């Protein structure tokens, strides 16, 4: 691990926050192809089950556990009119805050942040809260996402609550 003084200037909390805000904005504006471009080819995107958020996704059920290929398929599927759960797509507004850099190396940065997602769809309004855990890879003057884990702070989801949109 490098010390803070040896870490490139890109690795400031402000730079990380700007990247996370940019990511949230892309999803809220339904610019999913551009959002997908933020991920590395060896990425993982996970939303663990609400009743076992710290369980190993290889050993238990997750709401979402995608590698790059599945993430690409998810974006393709969400953009089709046949995706009834998201056509027309949800209107979302994300608030990302309490961003903390947990660890830095020359190869990656571990980050955590809290989120609130307000979702409107078909006259129903839902709020989702939780924390993001990221492994970011410095790339040129920005970052790429190698791992994103969205841990919902819900003991259960509303029976009619859907997470067909991207958390």
N, C-alpha and C positions, 0 to 999 in steps of 0.2 A: 504494500500500500504506500502511496506517495503522501507526503505531507501537504497540507493546504497550500503552503508557499510554492511547492513544486508543481501543483496541479495547474493545467492551462486555465487562462482567465475565463474561458467559456463555462467553466464549472462553478459559476456563482449561483447562489439561490435565485437571484433575479433572472438569470438566463434560463434556469430550469423552470421557474414559474412561467416565463413567457412562452416556453415550449409547451407546457401543460395547458396554458390558456389557449394557445393556438390549436392544440389537439381538440380541446373541448368545443371550440368554435366550429371546427370542421364538422364534428358530429352533429352539433346543434343545427348547422346549416345544411345537413344531409349531403355533404361533400365526401361521401364514403370512399371513393377511389383515392382521393387525396389523403384521407385519413389512413388508408391501407398503406400508402407510400411511406408513412412514418415508421413502419415496422421493418425489422431485419428479416432476411429469408429464413432464419432459424428461430423465429419468434414463438412465444407462447402467450395466449390471451386466455385468462381464466376468471370465472366467477364461481367460487365454491358454494356448495350448499349452505343455506342459512343456519342449519342446525349443527354443522360440523365445519366451520370456516377454516380451521387449521389442519384438517385432515389431508393426507397425501392424496392428490388427485389421481394418482396411478392405482390407488388401493380403494377408493371410495367414489361415490357419485358426485359430480359437479353440475351446476346449472349450465356452465359453459367451460369447455377445456379444448381450445383450438390451437393447432399449429398453423403455420402460414397457409397451407393449402385449404384447410377448413375455414380459415378466416376469409380467404378470397372467395370461397363458395358462399359464405354467409353474406358478404357484401353483394355478390351477384344476385342471390335469392331475395335480399331485402329490397333491391332496386326493381324487381319485377312486379307488375300489377297482380300476378297470381299469389303474391305473398299477402294474403288477406289480412293478416294481423297487423301489417304495416303499409297498407294501401287504402286510402292515403296515409302517408307516414305520420308518426307521432310528432307533435310539436314539443320540443324539449328545451330546457334552459338549465345549463350546468353552472354551478358555482364550485370552484376548486380553491381550496385554502389550506392554511397550516402546512405549507410545503416545507419539508425537512430533507436535507441531504444526510443520509445515514452513513454512507461509506463511499469513498472514491479510490479508484485505482487508475492506472494508465488506460485500462481497457473498458471500464464501466463505472457507472455511478448508481448507487442504490438510493432510491427516493421514496418517500411516503407523503401522501397528501390526503386531506379529507375532501369529500364531495357531497353535494346536495344536487339531485336531479329532479326537477319538476317536469312532469309529463302531462300533456293534454292530448286526449284522443277520444273522439266520438262523445264529447260532452262529459267525459270522466277525467278527473284530475288526480294524479298520484304523485307522491313524493318518495324518493329513494335516497337513503343516506348511507354513508359508509366511508371506507378508506381505500385509496389506491396504493398499491405497492408496485414500483417500477424498477426495472433494470434498464438504464439508458446507456447507449453507446455514443460517445462523442464522435461527431461526423462533421468535418469542415467547420462551419460556424454555428452548428446546431447539434441535434441529437437524433438518434434512431431508437426505437423501442425494441428491446430484445425480449422483455417480459413485462406484461401488465397483468396485474391481479386486482380485481375489484371485489372487495369484501363488503358485503351488505351488512349493515348494522340493524338487521331485522331478525326477530326470532322466528318469523315465518312470513311468507308472502301472502297478501290478500288473495283469497280464492279466485277472484277475477283479475288479479294483477298479472300483467304479462311483462316479461322482460324480452320481448321479441325485438325491441330496439337495442341499440348498443349502449351498454353501461360504461 
